[in-house]
Amino acid sequence: MDHQQASQRIRELTEELSLHNHQYYVLDDPTISDAAYDELLRELQALELAYPDLAQEDSPTQRVGSAPQGRFEPLTHTIPMLSLANAMNDEELLDFDKRIRKELGDEIIEYLVEPKLDGLGVELIYQNGIFTAGSTRGDGYVGENITQNLKTLRSLPLRLLDQKRDIPPYLEVRGEVFMTHQEFEALNENQLNDEKQPFANPRNAAAGSLRQLDSRITAKRKLKVNIYAPGRIDNFQVDTQEQFIHALKDWGFPVNERYKLCKGIDEVIDFHHALEADRETLSYDIDGSVSKVNRLDQQAELGMRSRSPKWAIAGKFKARQEITRIESIEASIGRTGAITPVANLEPVALGGVTVSRATLHNQDEIERKDIRVGDTVVVQRAGDVIPEVVKVILDQRPAGTQSYIIPDTCPVCEGHVVRLEGEAKHYCQNISCPAQIKGRIEHFVAKRCLDIDGLGTKLVAQLVDEDLIHSIADIYLLTVGQLAPLERMAEKSAQNLIQAIEQSKEAELWRLIHGLGIRNVGEHLSKLLADKYGSLIRISEATVDELEAIHEVGPIVARGVVEFFRDEDNQRLVELLFKAGLNTEKDISSNGSGVLQGLSFVFTGKLEIFTRDTARELVELMGGTTANSISKKTDYLVAGPGAGSKLEKASKLGVKVLSETEFKDMAGVD
């Protein structure tokens, strides 16, 4: 066989084996025997060994894994992989639907509802139909590049099918990697036979398997993947979520077939309960349902929060419950000084995880449930995640127990503890409390705040415990000489950290606002305040009335901002950060020409000149702000074809309506 003949045969074998993989692992409908498949695979392996220059990127031989990597490289998501808001019961699903209908002005919304797989979120990237890269969700913005491990998944297509529809030149899709119960049990049996620690549950097993530096180990774990969401896709258009699922199947992606198109929230709730009833009969774990507005134009109109889409929600199943005993109760201190009572439990297996601690929420909850040390209690994992005490089994209460009262002094710093009027929580009032300091600093240096690489939780704790830092501002006084002698540090690491700290001084203003940890001010509101005021000083001088006049800022947020900057310790902190050289002003160049300065826009209908995201970015670039809903504070509604109830509301409120062309001219875009 010459080089040309070998090339032709390799292409034939690659295509044939890929189709057989799809039939077996995706459609569950094999058309040849395992022996025949292995014979074809061995022939391909032999040809690739003889002609290594002919081995293709999408070759089925790559599924066996490769030599260990040193570490996983970061991979930035083109579009953030957002999390979902949760609905813990039927009432919260009804509230979700009510908000959607109010926003869209429709009586009945069509939803696509799918099982919520309990696995590890991943993103897959295809260029010209070939799988080129894949990553974990990470923090939603940057994940870990696990391409070699993902290639070992038999159900993941290395080359997309083009028999039923065209393949986009660039395609990103999101999905969930999981492990079946059968494979999980087999894996744990092998772990025990090898005298290794068994995995706690299938999700942990899947996550651990997918993050192996040696992809040959991943290849042995028999993981599966289901795809359900788009990322960036070029030259591709569908109108609904259901049509997108059909496209995924046409391209050869495995999808979960237990989805249903529901007309109205009543059908959503009925299907959610049906999934919950079938939960224990499935061969894999699910922990809820996911409901998405089916029409993509409506999804675009509803838009996003800072961390989750407004058009989707995860309906969580009722929590699994077990019985155990409370051994002790302690007060845990958060970064804001909030005190959360926590029960230390006799360890109990709950939903595949060993639970030894459970939140008691606050003093009111302790008293309402009459929870005491020594009680036998029912515990559950709320949303299958956070352990909590449901109730006390009173007839098993031992004699001599006493009610638990949150102490009036902080257990960490002995500072004064108070319960503010109208608050359920108690708070330590000592701003220098070490527990608060650690939490505040961890938040300040986090990726979505100042993003100081190398300053993690353990190092922060060490710096506080060694009395090297006592506040956020002290970070900027650290020296290489102080850092280098610390455990797990050295001269080079210390220099890198000092460089990262120095670079953080140039961070955008919204990151600094977010990092300050003002109560109820998250990432989105931090950007809003930065855009509105352009200066930390001007924000600190704002009144409650001025803040409330900003669209999306309510009375609780407004009071929280004003109270934060009234505090003398916080005033000193801001002054020290200013002296340290941090950027406390919004770069006016980032506002472009400023022709839309101070103006608020809402977009509705189908935009034809811009995408909705591009239009919003343009407004912000020109100094304006955008919102998802019409209010008296809205200056302009930009309406495209298919605009609905927002037009009517704009008319009632006297909000000026622009066509997309008028908006384009107003922004001065060619």
C-alpha positions in Angstrom: 0.0 0.0 0.0 1.5 3.3 -1.1 1.2 6.7 0.7 -1.8 7.8 -1.4 -3.7 4.5 -0.9 -3.0 4.7 2.9 -4.3 8.2 3.0 -7.5 7.1 1.3 -8.0 4.1 3.6 -7.4 6.2 6.7 -10.1 8.6 5.7 -12.5 5.7 5.0 -11.8 4.0 8.3 -12.1 7.3 10.3 -15.4 8.0 8.8 -16.7 4.5 9.2 -15.6 4.2 12.8 -17.0 7.6 13.7 -20.4 6.5 12.3 -20.3 3.3 14.3 -19.4 5.3 17.4 -22.5 7.4 16.9 -24.7 4.4 16.3 -23.4 2.7 19.5 -22.8 5.4 22.0 -25.4 8.1 20.9 -28.2 6.2 19.3 -27.8 3.0 21.3 -28.3 1.1 18.0 -25.1 -0.7 17.0 -24.9 -2.0 13.4 -21.7 -4.2 13.7 -20.3 -6.5 16.4 -17.7 -5.4 18.9 -15.2 -7.8 17.3 -15.8 -6.3 13.9 -15.4 -2.8 15.3 -12.1 -3.7 17.0 -10.8 -5.2 13.8 -11.4 -1.9 12.0 -9.9 0.1 14.8 -6.7 -2.1 14.8 -6.4 -1.6 11.1 -6.6 2.2 11.5 -4.0 2.1 14.4 -1.6 0.0 12.2 -1.9 2.5 9.3 -1.4 5.5 11.6 1.8 3.9 13.0 3.1 3.2 9.5 2.2 6.6 8.2 2.2 9.0 11.3 1.9 12.1 9.0 -1.5 10.9 7.9 -3.1 10.6 11.4 -6.1 12.9 11.5 -7.2 15.2 14.4 -10.6 13.5 14.6 -9.2 9.9 14.5 -11.1 7.5 16.7 -7.7 6.2 17.9 -7.3 9.4 20.0 -10.0 8.1 22.4 -7.6 5.8 24.2 -5.9 8.7 25.9 -2.4 10.1 25.9 0.6 10.6 28.1 0.2 12.7 31.3 0.1 16.5 31.1 1.9 18.8 33.6 -1.2 20.9 34.3 -4.4 22.2 32.7 -4.1 25.5 30.9 -6.8 28.1 31.3 -9.3 28.5 28.4 -11.5 31.7 28.3 -15.2 31.2 27.3 -16.2 33.5 24.4 -19.6 33.8 26.1 -19.7 33.3 29.9 -21.1 30.0 31.1 -23.7 31.3 33.5 -25.3 29.4 36.3 -29.1 29.1 36.7 -31.4 30.6 39.4 -33.2 27.9 41.4 -36.9 27.3 42.1 -37.2 25.2 45.3 -41.0 24.6 45.0 -44.0 25.0 42.7 -44.7 28.5 44.1 -41.3 29.7 42.9 -41.8 28.2 39.5 -45.1 30.1 39.3 -43.4 33.3 40.4 -40.8 32.8 37.6 -43.5 32.4 35.0 -45.3 35.5 36.4 -42.2 37.6 35.9 -41.6 36.3 32.4 -45.2 37.0 31.4 -45.1 40.5 32.9 -41.9 41.2 31.1 -43.0 39.9 27.7 -46.7 40.8 28.0 -47.9 37.4 26.9 -50.6 35.3 28.6 -49.0 31.9 27.9 -45.3 31.2 27.5 -43.9 28.2 25.8 -41.1 26.5 27.7 -38.7 23.7 26.8 -38.2 21.6 29.9 -35.2 19.1 30.4 -33.9 16.9 33.2 -31.1 18.7 35.1 -28.2 16.3 35.0 -26.0 16.0 38.1 -22.6 16.1 36.5 -19.8 18.5 35.4 -20.5 21.3 33.0 -18.2 21.5 29.9 -17.9 23.6 26.7 -16.9 22.0 23.4 -15.4 23.9 20.5 -15.6 22.8 16.8 -14.0 24.4 13.8 -15.2 23.3 10.4 -16.9 20.4 12.1 -13.7 19.1 13.9 -13.5 19.0 17.7 -10.6 21.3 18.5 -10.9 22.2 22.2 -12.9 21.7 25.3 -13.0 23.1 28.8 -14.6 23.0 32.2 -17.1 25.7 33.4 -14.5 27.0 35.8 -15.7 30.3 37.3 -18.0 30.9 34.3 -15.6 33.1 32.5 -12.4 31.0 32.4 -12.3 27.2 32.5 -9.6 24.5 32.4 -8.5 23.1 29.0 -9.4 19.4 29.2 -9.4 18.7 25.5 -7.4 15.5 25.6 -9.6 14.1 28.3 -12.8 15.0 26.5 -11.6 13.2 23.4 -11.7 9.9 25.3 -15.5 10.2 25.7 -17.0 7.7 23.1 -20.3 9.6 22.9 -18.6 12.9 22.1 -18.3 13.4 18.3 -14.8 14.3 17.1 -16.2 15.1 13.7 -19.7 16.4 13.2 -22.3 14.9 10.9 -23.2 16.9 7.8 -25.8 14.7 6.3 -28.9 16.6 7.4 -27.8 20.2 7.8 -24.8 22.4 7.2 -22.1 22.6 9.9 -21.2 26.1 11.1 -17.6 27.1 10.5 -17.2 27.8 14.2 -19.4 26.3 16.9 -19.4 26.2 20.7 -21.8 24.0 22.6 -22.3 23.4 26.3 -23.3 20.2 28.1 -22.9 18.0 31.1 -20.4 15.1 31.6 -21.8 12.4 33.9 -21.3 8.7 34.9 -24.1 6.1 35.0 -24.9 4.2 38.3 -23.5 1.0 36.8 -20.2 2.5 35.8 -20.0 4.3 39.2 -20.4 1.0 41.1 -17.9 -0.8 38.9 -15.4 2.1 39.4 -15.8 2.0 43.2 -15.4 -1.7 43.3 -12.1 -1.3 41.4 -11.0 1.5 43.8 -11.6 -0.8 46.8 -9.9 -3.7 45.2 -6.8 -1.5 44.6 -7.1 -0.3 48.3 -8.0 3.2 47.2 -10.6 5.6 48.5 -14.0 5.1 46.8 -15.8 8.1 45.3 -18.7 9.6 47.3 -21.1 9.8 44.3 -21.3 9.7 40.5 -20.9 13.4 40.2 -17.6 13.4 42.1 -16.4 10.4 40.2 -17.2 12.1 36.9 -15.5 15.4 37.9 -12.4 13.5 39.3 -12.2 11.4 36.1 -12.5 14.4 33.8 -9.7 16.3 35.6 -7.1 13.6 35.4 -3.7 14.8 34.1 -3.3 11.3 32.6 -6.1 11.1 30.0 -5.5 7.3 29.7 -7.2 7.1 33.2 -10.1 9.2 31.9 -10.5 6.8 29.0 -11.1 3.9 31.3 -13.9 5.6 33.3 -16.6 5.3 30.6 -18.0 8.8 31.0 -20.9 10.1 29.0 -21.9 13.6 27.8 -25.2 15.3 27.0 -25.3 18.6 25.1 -28.1 21.1 25.7 -26.9 24.8 25.2 -25.2 27.0 22.6 -22.2 29.2 23.0 -20.9 31.2 20.1 -22.1 29.8 16.8 -21.2 31.5 13.5 -23.5 31.5 10.4 -26.3 29.6 12.1 -29.9 30.5 12.8 -32.9 28.8 14.5 -35.9 30.4 16.2 -36.4 28.2 19.2 -34.6 26.1 21.8 -36.4 23.0 20.5 -35.1 23.6 17.0 -31.6 24.0 18.5 -31.9 20.6 20.2 -32.9 19.1 16.8 -29.8 20.7 15.2 -27.6 19.1 17.9 -29.0 15.7 17.1 -28.5 16.3 13.3 -24.9 17.1 13.9 -24.4 13.9 15.9 -24.4 15.3 19.5 -25.9 13.1 22.3 -28.8 14.9 23.9 -31.2 13.9 26.7 -34.3 12.7 25.0 -36.5 13.2 28.1 -37.2 16.9 27.2 -40.7 18.2 26.6 -42.2 21.3 25.0 -44.7 22.7 27.6 -47.3 25.4 26.9 -47.7 27.4 30.1 -46.4 26.9 33.6 -49.0 24.3 34.6 -47.5 21.8 32.0 -44.0 22.7 33.3 -44.9 21.9 36.9 -46.7 18.6 35.8 -43.6 17.5 33.9 -41.3 18.6 36.7 -43.2 16.3 39.1 -43.1 13.4 36.5 -39.3 13.7 36.3 -39.1 13.7 40.1 -41.3 10.5 40.2 -39.0 8.8 37.7 -35.8 10.0 39.4 -35.0 6.7 41.1 -35.6 4.6 38.0 -33.0 6.4 35.8 -29.6 4.9 35.2 -28.0 8.3 36.0 -28.5 11.1 38.6 -30.7 14.1 38.0 -31.4 16.7 40.7 -34.1 18.8 39.1 -35.5 20.1 35.8 -34.4 23.1 33.7 -37.1 25.2 32.1 -36.2 27.6 29.3 -38.3 30.1 27.4 -38.5 28.3 24.0 -38.4 31.3 21.6 -34.9 32.6 21.2 -36.1 36.2 20.4 -37.9 36.2 23.7 -34.8 34.9 25.5 -32.9 37.8 23.9 -35.5 40.3 25.0 -35.5 39.0 28.6 -31.7 39.2 28.7 -29.3 38.3 31.6 -28.5 39.1 35.2 -24.8 39.3 36.1 -24.6 35.5 36.9 -27.7 33.9 35.3 -30.1 34.3 32.4 -33.6 35.7 33.2 -35.3 33.3 30.7 -34.3 30.0 32.4 -34.7 28.4 35.9 -33.7 25.2 37.6 -36.6 23.5 39.4 -35.1 21.6 42.2 -36.4 18.3 43.5 -37.5 17.8 47.1 -34.4 17.3 49.3 -33.3 13.8 50.4 -33.5 13.4 54.2 -31.8 11.4 56.9 -31.8 11.2 60.7 -28.8 12.0 62.9 -27.8 13.7 66.2 -26.5 17.2 66.9 -23.2 16.9 68.8 -22.6 20.7 69.2 -23.6 24.1 67.8 -21.1 26.8 66.9 -21.3 30.4 65.5 -19.6 30.8 62.1 -18.5 34.4 61.1 -18.8 35.6 57.5 -16.9 38.4 55.7 -19.7 40.9 56.5 -19.7 40.0 60.1 -22.9 38.0 59.8 -23.1 35.1 62.3 -24.5 31.8 61.1 -25.2 29.1 63.7 -23.9 25.7 62.5 -24.7 22.3 63.9 -22.0 19.7 64.1 -23.6 16.4 63.4 -22.9 12.7 63.8 -21.7 12.0 60.2 -24.5 10.6 58.0 -24.7 9.6 54.3 -27.1 11.9 52.6 -27.7 11.9 48.8 -24.3 10.3 48.2 -22.4 12.6 50.4 -21.2 12.3 54.0 -22.7 15.2 56.0 -21.2 16.3 59.3 -22.3 20.0 59.5 -25.6 21.7 58.8 -26.7 25.3 58.8 -29.2 26.5 61.4 -29.7 29.8 59.5 -30.3 32.3 62.4 -31.7 32.6 65.9 -35.3 32.8 64.8 -35.0 29.5 63.0 -33.4 27.8 66.0 -36.2 29.0 68.2 -39.0 28.2 65.7 -37.7 24.6 65.4 -36.5 24.4 69.1 -33.1 23.0 68.1 -30.8 21.9 70.9 -27.5 20.2 71.4 -28.1 16.4 71.8 -31.3 16.5 69.7 -32.0 13.7 67.2 -32.9 15.6 64.0 -34.0 15.2 60.4 -31.5 16.7 58.0 -31.7 17.3 54.3 -29.5 18.9 51.6 -31.5 21.9 50.4 -31.5 21.7 46.6 -29.3 18.6 47.0 -26.4 20.9 48.0 -26.6 22.7 51.4 -27.2 20.5 54.5 -29.9 21.9 56.9 -31.9 20.8 59.9 -35.5 20.2 59.0 -37.0 19.3 62.4 -36.3 17.9 65.8 -37.6 14.4 66.8 -38.9 15.6 70.2 -39.7 12.1 71.7 -36.0 11.3 71.4 -34.7 14.4 73.1 -32.4 13.6 76.1 -33.1 15.1 79.5 -31.4 18.4 80.6 -31.0 20.0 77.1 -31.0 23.8 76.9 -31.9 26.2 74.2 -29.0 27.6 72.1 -28.6 31.4 72.1 -26.2 33.1 69.7 -23.5 34.7 72.0 -23.4 38.5 72.5 -19.6 38.4 72.0 -17.9 37.2 68.8 -16.3 33.7 69.3 -13.4 34.8 67.1 -12.5 38.3 68.3 -14.7 38.7 71.4 -16.2 41.9 69.7 -19.7 43.1 70.4 -22.5 41.2 68.6 -25.8 42.9 67.7 -28.9 42.1 65.8 -29.9 45.1 63.6 -33.5 46.2 63.4 -35.3 44.4 60.7 -32.5 41.9 60.2 -32.7 38.1 60.8 -28.9 37.9 61.3 -26.7 38.8 64.2 -23.5 40.7 63.3 -20.0 41.1 64.9 -19.5 44.8 65.0 -15.7 44.6 65.1 -14.5 45.5 61.6 -11.0 44.2 62.6 -12.3 40.7 63.4 -9.9 38.2 61.9 -12.7 36.1 60.5 -14.2 39.1 58.7 -10.8 40.3 57.6 -10.0 37.0 55.9 -13.4 36.9 54.2 -13.2 40.5 53.0 -9.7 40.0 51.6 -10.7 36.8 49.9 -13.6 38.6 48.2 -11.5 41.6 47.3 -8.8 39.6 45.5 -11.3 37.2 43.8 -11.4 36.8 40.0 -14.5 38.9 39.5 -13.1 41.7 41.8 -9.5 42.8 41.8 -8.4 39.4 40.3 -5.0 39.2 42.1 -3.5 35.9 40.9 -1.6 33.9 43.5 -3.4 35.3 46.5 -5.6 32.4 47.4 -7.6 31.4 50.5 -4.7 29.6 52.3 -2.2 32.5 51.7 -4.7 35.1 52.9 -5.3 33.1 56.1 -1.6 32.8 56.6 -1.0 36.5 56.1 -3.7 37.5 58.6 -2.5 34.9 61.1 1.1 36.1 60.8 -0.1 39.7 61.4 1.2 40.8 58.1 -2.1 42.2 56.9 -5.0 43.6 58.9 -7.2 45.1 56.2 -7.6 45.2 52.4 -5.3 48.2 52.2 -2.5 46.3 53.8 -2.2 44.1 50.7 -0.6 47.1 48.9 2.1 47.4 51.7 3.4 43.9 51.3 7.0 43.3 50.2 9.0 40.5 48.7 11.0 40.3 51.9 7.8 39.6 53.9 6.4 37.0 51.5 9.4 35.0 50.5 10.0 33.3 53.9 6.3 32.1 54.2 5.4 28.4 53.8 4.9 27.4 50.1 6.5 30.6 49.0 9.9 31.5 47.6 11.6 34.5 46.1 10.2 34.0 42.6 6.6 33.3 43.8 6.8 36.4 46.1 8.0 38.6 43.2 5.2 37.3 41.0 2.6 38.0 43.7 3.9 41.6 44.2 3.7 42.1 40.5 0.1 40.9 40.4 -0.8 43.2 43.3 0.8 46.1 41.5 -1.2 45.3 38.3 -4.4 45.2 40.3 -4.1 48.9 40.9 -5.1 49.5 37.3 -8.3 47.4 37.6 -11.6 48.9 36.3 -13.5 51.0 38.8 -16.4 48.5 38.9 -14.1 45.8 40.1 -12.9 48.0 43.0 -16.6 48.8 43.9 -17.5 45.1 43.8 -14.4 44.2 45.8 -15.3 46.6 48.7 -18.1 44.2 49.6 -20.9 46.7 50.0 -23.9 44.8 51.2 -26.3 43.9 48.3 -24.0 45.4 45.7 -22.9 42.7 43.3 -21.1 42.8 40.0 -24.0 44.1 37.9 -24.8 47.0 40.3 -21.1 47.8 40.7 -20.9 48.4 36.9 -24.1 50.4 37.1 -22.6 52.7 39.8 -19.3 53.0 38.0 -21.1 54.0 34.8 -23.4 56.5 36.6 -20.9 58.3 38.8 -17.5 57.5 37.2 -15.7 58.0 40.5 -15.5 56.3 43.9 -15.5 59.7 45.6 -18.7 60.8 43.8 -20.4 57.5 44.8 -19.4 58.0 48.4 -21.1 61.4 48.3 -24.4 60.2 46.8 -27.6 60.4 48.8 -30.3 57.8 49.2 -32.6 59.8 47.0 -30.0 60.2 44.2 -29.2 56.5 44.2 -32.9 55.4 44.2 -33.3 57.5 41.1 -31.1 55.1 39.2 -32.9 52.4 37.3 -32.4 49.0 39.0 -31.3 50.6 42.4 -33.9 50.1 45.1 -34.2 51.5 48.6 -32.3 48.6 50.3 -29.3 48.9 48.0 -29.4 52.8 48.2 -29.3 52.7 52.0 -26.6 50.1 52.0 -24.3 52.2 49.8 -24.8 55.3 51.9 -24.3 53.5 55.2 -21.1 51.9 53.9 -19.5 55.2 53.0 -20.7 56.9 56.3 -18.7 54.4 58.3 -15.5 56.0 59.5 -13.5 52.7 59.1 -14.7 52.4 55.5 -13.8 56.1 54.9 -10.2 55.4 56.1 -10.1 52.3 53.9 -11.1 54.2 50.8 -8.5 56.9 51.6 -5.7 54.3 52.0 -6.6 52.6 48.7 -6.5 56.0 47.0 -3.1 56.7 48.5 -1.9 53.2 47.5 -2.5 54.2 43.9 -5.6 52.2 43.0 -7.8 53.4 40.2 -10.8 55.1 41.7 -11.9 56.9 38.5 -13.7 55.4 35.5 -11.6 56.0 32.4 -13.6 58.6 30.5 -12.2 57.2 27.3 -14.1 54.1 27.9 -17.3 56.2 27.4 -16.3 56.8 23.8 -17.7 60.0 22.4 -20.1 60.3 25.3 -23.0 61.2 22.9 -25.3 58.9 24.9 -24.0 60.0 28.3 -26.7 59.8 31.0 -29.3 58.3 28.8 -31.1 55.0 29.5 -32.1 52.6 26.7 -34.3 49.5 26.5 -34.4 47.2 23.4 -37.3 45.2 22.2 -38.3 43.1 19.2 -35.9 41.5 16.7 -32.9 43.7 15.9 -31.7 43.5 12.4 -28.7 45.9 12.3 -27.1 45.0 15.6 -27.3 41.9 17.9 -28.9 42.8 21.2 -25.6 42.4 23.1 -23.8 44.6 20.5 -26.4 47.3 20.9 -26.1 47.3 24.7 -22.3 47.4 24.5 -22.5 50.4 22.1 -24.8 52.3 24.5 -22.3 51.7 27.4 -19.4 52.6 25.2 -21.1 55.9 24.4 -21.7 56.6 28.1 -25.3 55.5 28.4 -27.0 52.7 30.3 -29.3 49.8 29.3 -32.1 48.0 31.1 -34.4 45.0 30.4 -37.6 46.6 31.5 -39.4 49.9 30.8 -39.8 52.4 33.7 -40.2 56.2 34.2 -36.4 56.3 34.3 -36.1 55.0 30.7 -35.2 57.6 28.1 -35.6 55.6 24.9 -37.2 52.3 23.7 -35.5 50.9 20.6 -38.1 48.7 18.9 -37.4 46.2 16.1 -39.9 44.0 14.3 -42.1 41.9 16.5 -42.0 44.4 19.4 -44.7 43.6 21.9 -46.0 44.9 25.3 -43.0 47.2 25.8 -44.3 49.5 23.0 -47.6 49.9 24.8 -45.9 50.5 28.2 -43.6 53.1 26.6 -46.6 54.9 25.2 -48.3 55.0 28.6 -45.1 56.3 30.3 -44.3 58.8 27.6 -41.0 57.1 26.7 -39.7 58.0 23.3 -39.6 55.1 20.8 -36.8 54.8 18.2 -36.4 52.6 15.3 -33.1 50.7 15.0 -32.0 53.1 12.2 -32.8 56.1 14.4 -30.8 54.6 17.3 -27.9 54.0 14.9 -27.9 57.6 13.7 -28.2 58.9 17.3 -25.1 56.9 18.3 -23.3 58.3 15.3 -22.4 54.8 13.9 -21.7 54.5 10.2 
